[in-house]
Amino acid sequence: ELGVSSMTVRRDLDVLESEGLLQRVRGGALSAVGPRPFGERRAVRSRAKQVIADKALALVPVSGAIALDASTTAGTLGATLGPRSGLTVATNSAENFASLATSRGVTPILVGGQAEPETGSFVGMIACQAAAAMLYQRFFTSASALDPEHGTSEVSLAESQVKRAFFGASREAILCIDSSKLGQQSVALGFALTEVTLLITELDPQDSRL
């Protein structure tokens, strides 16, 4: 299809890997693990994220308090909440906060702190303290990767720390993650699988990948 030899493809992949743009794996390559802007992440696997959001919607209470992380998957859920009757939703994403503001009966709370320019989220000590200042019925979170041995992992320690703060103040952690991240590893450890109450993907629950 490309009109080049397989040797050229392999050489180009080697160069791209040396520049940190991808990761070589057996039989091909994967996108490099690293922070990406919210808008860029939102456009990736949007259909899968909507399926996940539709499944997770049944777990969102009518009232009380929940937390959403700064992921675009959680943002898709937040954008489809619909009317509630006194639901407070905390998040460390300005984009997710803005989308929550359109839902009737929802009080969005933006957890501030140090702005992470690559991801558009808020991180650092202030963000962690603010995230831990409330009590949540459920914490809806995604992850950069999910490995069966190590659990979830994130692109940075700062992102992982804020999620741990939300998790510590939540009764349950609902992991919303698309199938492209299964069997992958990122940089900073997140949650062990034993800490997650429920895993939601776009896959059928009987899929062999699960």
C-alpha positions in Angstrom: 0.0 0.0 0.0 2.8 2.4 0.8 5.0 1.5 -2.1 8.1 0.9 0.1 10.0 -2.1 1.2 9.4 -3.7 4.6 13.0 -2.8 5.5 12.1 0.9 5.0 9.0 0.5 7.2 11.1 -1.1 9.9 13.7 1.6 9.7 11.2 4.4 9.8 9.5 2.8 12.9 12.9 2.7 14.6 13.5 6.4 13.9 10.0 7.3 15.2 10.6 5.2 18.3 13.9 6.9 18.9 12.1 10.3 18.8 9.5 9.1 21.3 6.6 9.2 18.8 5.7 5.5 19.1 6.6 2.2 20.8 7.7 -0.8 18.8 5.9 -4.1 19.6 5.9 -7.5 18.0 4.3 -7.2 14.6 4.0 -3.4 14.6 3.9 -0.3 16.8 1.7 1.5 19.3 1.1 5.2 20.0 3.7 6.5 22.4 2.5 6.8 26.0 2.4 10.4 27.1 0.1 13.3 28.0 -2.0 14.6 25.1 -4.4 17.6 24.9 -8.0 17.1 25.8 -9.3 18.0 22.3 -7.0 15.4 20.7 -8.0 12.7 23.2 -11.7 13.4 22.8 -11.5 12.6 19.1 -9.9 9.2 19.7 -12.4 6.2 19.8 -15.3 8.5 20.4 -17.8 5.8 19.5 -16.4 3.4 22.2 -16.5 6.2 24.8 -20.2 6.9 24.0 -21.0 3.2 24.5 -19.1 3.2 27.8 -20.9 6.4 28.9 -24.3 4.8 28.0 -23.5 1.8 30.2 -22.2 3.9 33.1 -25.2 6.3 33.0 -27.3 3.7 34.9 -24.8 3.9 37.8 -25.1 7.7 38.2 -27.3 8.6 41.2 -30.1 11.1 40.9 -28.8 13.1 43.8 -25.8 13.1 46.2 -22.3 13.5 45.0 -20.0 11.8 42.5 -16.6 12.5 41.0 -15.3 12.4 37.5 -11.6 12.4 36.6 -10.2 14.6 33.8 -10.5 11.9 31.1 -12.5 12.4 27.9 -14.3 9.1 28.7 -15.6 10.5 32.0 -16.3 13.8 30.1 -18.5 11.9 27.7 -20.5 10.5 30.6 -20.8 14.0 32.1 -22.1 15.4 28.9 -24.9 12.8 28.8 -26.1 13.0 32.4 -29.4 14.7 31.6 -31.6 16.2 34.3 -31.0 15.3 37.9 -32.4 16.5 41.3 -29.6 17.8 43.3 -26.5 15.9 42.0 -23.1 17.4 42.8 -20.3 16.4 40.4 -16.6 17.2 41.2 -13.9 17.0 38.5 -10.4 18.3 38.0 -11.0 19.1 34.3 -12.1 22.5 33.1 -13.6 20.9 29.9 -15.6 18.4 31.9 -16.7 21.1 34.3 -18.0 23.2 31.4 -20.0 20.3 29.9 -21.6 19.5 33.3 -22.9 23.1 33.5 -25.5 22.3 30.9 -27.3 19.6 32.9 -30.3 20.7 34.9 -30.2 19.8 38.5 -26.4 19.2 38.5 -24.0 21.3 40.6 -20.6 21.1 39.0 -17.5 21.7 41.2 -14.1 22.3 39.6 -11.2 21.0 41.6 -8.5 23.6 41.0 -4.8 23.5 41.5 -1.8 23.5 39.2 -2.8 23.5 35.6 -1.3 20.6 33.6 -0.8 22.3 30.1 -0.5 19.0 28.2 -3.7 17.4 29.4 -5.8 20.4 30.5 -6.4 18.9 34.0 -5.6 20.3 37.4 -3.0 18.5 39.5 -0.7 19.0 42.5 -1.2 19.3 46.2 -4.1 21.8 46.1 -6.0 19.6 43.6 -5.5 16.6 45.8 -6.6 18.4 48.9 -9.7 19.8 47.2 -10.6 16.4 45.7 -10.4 14.8 49.1 -12.6 17.5 50.7 -15.9 15.9 49.8 -17.5 12.4 50.1 -18.6 10.7 46.9 -20.9 7.8 46.2 -19.0 6.8 43.1 -15.8 7.9 41.3 -15.9 7.4 37.6 -12.4 7.2 36.2 -10.6 6.1 33.1 -6.9 5.3 32.8 -4.1 5.5 30.2 -3.6 1.7 30.4 -4.8 -1.4 32.1 -2.6 -4.4 32.9 -3.9 -7.6 34.4 -0.9 -7.8 36.9 -0.3 -4.1 37.8 -3.8 -2.7 37.3 -4.3 0.8 35.9 -1.5 3.2 35.1 -1.3 6.9 34.1 0.8 9.2 31.9 2.2 11.0 35.0 2.5 10.6 38.8 0.6 14.0 39.2 -2.4 12.6 37.3 -2.4 9.4 39.4 -2.2 11.3 42.7 -5.4 13.3 42.0 -7.2 10.2 41.0 -6.0 8.5 44.3 -7.4 11.5 46.2 -10.8 11.2 44.6 -10.7 7.4 45.1 -10.0 7.8 48.9 -13.1 9.8 49.4 -15.4 7.5 47.3 -17.4 4.5 48.3 -16.8 2.9 44.9 -14.5 3.3 41.9 -16.0 2.7 38.5 -13.3 2.2 35.9 -14.5 3.3 32.4 -11.8 2.3 29.8 -11.9 1.5 26.1 -10.6 -1.8 24.9 -7.5 -0.3 23.1 -6.0 0.2 26.6 -6.4 -3.4 27.8 -3.1 -5.2 28.3 -1.1 -2.0 28.1 1.2 -0.2 30.6 1.8 3.5 31.1 4.2 5.3 33.5 2.6 5.9 36.9 0.7 3.2 38.9 -2.9 3.9 39.5 -5.3 1.3 41.0 -5.0 -2.4 41.6 -7.8 -4.4 40.1 -9.0 -5.4 43.6 -9.7 -1.7 44.3 -12.0 -1.3 41.4 -15.7 -2.0 42.0 -16.7 -2.3 38.3 -14.9 -2.3 35.0 -16.9 -0.9 32.0 -15.7 -1.2 28.4 -17.4 -1.0 25.1 -17.0 -4.8 24.7 -19.5 -7.5 25.3 -18.8 -8.9 28.9 -18.0 -12.3 27.4 -15.3 -11.0 25.0 -12.1 -13.0 25.3 -10.0 -9.8 25.7 -11.6 -9.3 29.1 
